């Protein structure tokens, strides 16, 4: 399971026409990569839906702008969460989302961004 050290909202954007917050997620383990999680409000669930997860191999030191001309950003939504003996892929996805939303005051920041 991906353990989260910190998370910060990078920007507001659209994913396939859905307004989303792009959240940069920093892992606890140095061997894991930084991921971008795209969260959208979910009226049905009364919270947020994890729309997409993207792996980011871009170095902010060398690639300080969002350069989509190379493979620094890889959609990892389908492979980030896998079935295991402990949990299904959907359960892992839900655990990741809940862990993410519990980091600092991220939920409050999301509420502020989407309710303005």
QUIRATA-V999057 format. One record per residue. N is the residue number from 0. OMEGA is omega in whole degrees, -180 to 180 (999 if undefined). Layout:
n:N omega:OMEGA
n:N omega:OMEGA
//
This chain:
n:0 omega:179
n:1 omega:-180
n:2 omega:-173
n:3 omega:177
n:4 omega:-177
n:5 omega:178
n:6 omega:-180
n:7 omega:176
n:8 omega:178
n:9 omega:-177
n:10 omega:172
n:11 omega:-176
n:12 omega:175
n:13 omega:174
n:14 omega:-177
n:15 omega:177
n:16 omega:180
n:17 omega:177
n:18 omega:-177
n:19 omega:169
n:20 omega:176
n:21 omega:-175
n:22 omega:177
n:23 omega:-174
n:24 omega:-178
n:25 omega:-177
n:26 omega:175
n:27 omega:-178
n:28 omega:179
n:29 omega:-179
n:30 omega:176
n:31 omega:180
n:32 omega:173
n:33 omega:176
n:34 omega:173
n:35 omega:178
n:36 omega:-180
n:37 omega:-177
n:38 omega:178
n:39 omega:176
n:40 omega:179
n:41 omega:180
n:42 omega:-178
n:43 omega:-177
n:44 omega:-179
n:45 omega:-180
n:46 omega:-179
n:47 omega:178
n:48 omega:174
n:49 omega:-173
n:50 omega:-171
n:51 omega:174
n:52 omega:-178
n:53 omega:174
n:54 omega:180
n:55 omega:176
n:56 omega:-179
n:57 omega:176
n:58 omega:-180
n:59 omega:178
n:60 omega:-176
n:61 omega:-176
n:62 omega:-170
n:63 omega:175
n:64 omega:-179
n:65 omega:-178
n:66 omega:-180
n:67 omega:-178
n:68 omega:177
n:69 omega:-173
n:70 omega:-180
n:71 omega:-179
n:72 omega:-177
n:73 omega:178
n:74 omega:-177
n:75 omega:-176
n:76 omega:-176
n:77 omega:-176
n:78 omega:-177
n:79 omega:-176
n:80 omega:-176
n:81 omega:173
n:82 omega:176
n:83 omega:178
n:84 omega:-176
n:85 omega:-175
n:86 omega:175
n:87 omega:179
n:88 omega:179
n:89 omega:178
n:90 omega:177
n:91 omega:179
n:92 omega:179
n:93 omega:178
n:94 omega:178
n:95 omega:-179
n:96 omega:180
n:97 omega:177
n:98 omega:179
n:99 omega:-178
n:100 omega:180
n:101 omega:180
n:102 omega:176
n:103 omega:179
n:104 omega:-179
n:105 omega:180
n:106 omega:179
n:107 omega:178
n:108 omega:178
n:109 omega:179
n:110 omega:179
n:111 omega:-179
n:112 omega:-176
n:113 omega:-178
n:114 omega:178
n:115 omega:999
//
